Amino acid sequence: MSDAPNAGGRTGPFAAFLLCSLIWGSTFLAISIGNDTVPPVWAAALRLALAAAVLFVATAVMRQRLPRGPALSAAIGYGVFQFGGNLPLLYWGETSVPSGLSAVIFATIPITTMFMARAFGLESLTRGKLVAALIALVGVVIIFSSERTSRVSLMPAFAILLATWVANLGTMILKRGPRQAVIPANAVACTAGFVVCLLVSFTVRERHAIPTTAAEVYPIIYLAIAGSVGAFVLFSWLVHRWPVTRTSYIAVVIPIVALVLGTIVRHERIHPTSLLGSAVVLIGVVIGLRASQVKATKAA
């Protein structure tokens, strides 16, 4: 994908938004399936190692330069938090929390993003953003009310919530850094995240067998290629073209995708109340996108 400032025109960012939503909506299911056979943090480390290798090869083939100076610092910081902090918490949390519910917890990201963006001096809080976030939050609460949350352990659920905060911090670091080519930046970020995941995996004394069966290998390959290489490259590109608050609304589309896939693949039952909550979430997304777009148009 081109790094030119106007690449993709008006449709490019919206296409990237949709693709990220669809891919990441499926990754919650893939993580849950992978956790059945491979220790969670070790699986995250293998995913990042494969993704980093693919991205470094792509960087060499495209003859792009690896980040240096402030860009390198931003890429490393992004990787440490977005990959090294987020993924171990998410993978471990999903050992107990259903994939659909995990995605719903991730839908709180726009709420956190608004305040983090304000704290980092990246964006101001507007009435439209607050209204959109509150509507999205109401949708999330409705979805939560239909889930049997009493069967979910508190610590894994909180770990997933903490993962959203850590991932948000990584996004802020990338946004504050200089604009850079997304493929080399993500190659560096995946490497930094791999180092963190490997350290955590050895610290918690996981087993470190190399996956060999299809059930072990396929989720890691899918998560590496589609989740880390595909979606995160698109996401990094999008971060430099949209306000971070608008970009963060990917997180409230993801639960809808995850809930549908959970029903189809694992025959998870979607309560009618969850469908209502999903509709409310989508309304919040539309309002949030319109509010951010209006503000960006006025600033142009």
Order of alpha helices (4+ residues) and beta strands (2+ residues): alpha-alpha-alpha-alpha-alpha-alpha-alpha-alpha-alpha-alpha-alpha-alpha-alpha-alpha
